[in-house]
């Protein structure tokens, strides 16, 4: 065996060993600073990073810290602390964001507990403070919701609601629906249109 062939063989073995070690560390759960791609299963993130900058898919249930990019809950609940980008639930996917959301969420259920900036499209939108739009069959905001469009809408404070039933404690804008309730209104309950503006 010539010297060049021996060096080439050793280089190939070293490269294979390094790739095997990296794969083993990833599968064993050694955390990485950030990853461009992640697959989440109940109790396991592959690779085991808490930050994703790229694409993430959750199957059944997935929990991670931060996602920037696209998140795909596939028949799953995707549970993240902070999210920015597009969250697209496939086969009744649901998205939970514990602290901060920015972007577009299209899921069967959007469950956002912190600050929202963007658009939530879902059968059910459970939010806190939304600077943007909730569009779904049922929209419930524990805090301020800029705009709600759906069959049933409730927000502690809102600027605009359109649906069959609209309710809020503090309206500073317009409600359009069969039944409209605004606790701070001159007439708290009105059919079709309710308007209250603070000057």
Buried (B, 14 or more C-beta within 10 A) or exposed (E): EEEEEEEEEEEEEEEEEEEEEEEEBBEEEEEBEBBEBBBBBEEEBBBBBBBBBBBBBBBEBBBBBBBBBBBBBBBBBBBBBBBBBBBBBBEBBBBBBBBBBBBBBBBBBBBBBBBBBBBBBBBBBBBBBBEBBBBBEBBBBEBBBBBBBBEBBBBBBBBBBBBEBBBBEBBBBBBBBEBBBBEEBEEBEBEEEBBBEEE
